[in-house]
Structure formats: C-alpha cells, structure tokens
C-alpha cells in the first residue's frame, strides 16, 4: 500500500511538471485573456454616439474612453486615430431604467439600468474574425433612489462589463 501511494505521488508530480513545462508543446497565451495575432500592431476606436431614446451626457465619452483604455492596458497594440488593425465603431442603442423587482404590495423594490451597444469590429488581418454584434449589460439600484442620483456610479460599472465583453469577443479565441 505504501509503495502504491509513493507511485501515485510520483505520477502526480510528473503530471504537474509536464503541465507546467508545457510538455514541449508551444501554446500561445496571455494573462489578460487576449490572443492578439503577432502581425497586429494598432487599434482604433471611433466615438460611440448615444442614439438611445434616453441620453446620459457622460455615457458616450465614458464608453469610448473605457474601450481605448482596456486595449491600451491589456494588449501591446498602439492606438491610432482610424484604420487600426483592430478597428471599433458603433453606437449606444439603448439606455433604459426599468423595474427589476416588485414587492408583494406591488411597489418597486429595485430598478435596473440597462445599456445596449451595437459594435462593428473590423479585424484587418483576419476578416473572418470581424463582427457586428450587440452587447448589453445592466446594474440594479434601489427604487428609493432617482436615476440621476446613481447613474454616476452605475454607468462606469455597466461600461466596465460592456468593454470586458467587447474585449473578449474581439481579442480572445474563446
């Protein structure tokens, strides 16, 4: 029994060593989750106008800046004004606050702010990786608060979710 346990431990150690060293197989990975082709050098982000029925004055610039920021921080790509190897353009199509939760007395307990963005991503190096997609994210807030009181906190939170989803869709092979 002791000999069998020793053999099992040795097998586990060998397996872990093999996994850590890659067993001689070259794997392309990144701690950021990005899988950027080596030929890609630049990215560009056009301003995302807010074409939703309801408009927040800070939303367009917050979203555009956050998309630039995530690619600047998580990739080696350099930002250019237009025509990047990875190019983003789009629009905010929905900005709404709705009731998310109701009490047994039919009173709103929580409201939900939802932001929807239509993104046109062009991968100049691999046209098959380009897409036109809609991304949506939300955050809930207490119904006792006005949207104008919480949107300064909620918008950055929701935008962070959106740009993470956009980043993963465009720069990851998941």
GIZICOR-V428303 format. One record per run of one state. SS is the DSSP state (h for helix, s for strand, l for the rest). FROM is the first residue (numbers start at 1). TO is the last residue. Records with the same first field share a line. If there is no record, write none. Layout:
BEGIN
SS: FROM-TO ; FROM-TO
END
This chain:
BEGIN
l: 1-1 ; 25-41 ; 46-48 ; 51-58 ; 75-77 ; 80-85 ; 103-107 ; 124-126 ; 130-130 ; 143-146 ; 172-174
h: 2-24 ; 59-74 ; 127-129 ; 147-171
s: 42-45 ; 49-50 ; 78-79 ; 86-102 ; 108-123 ; 131-142
END
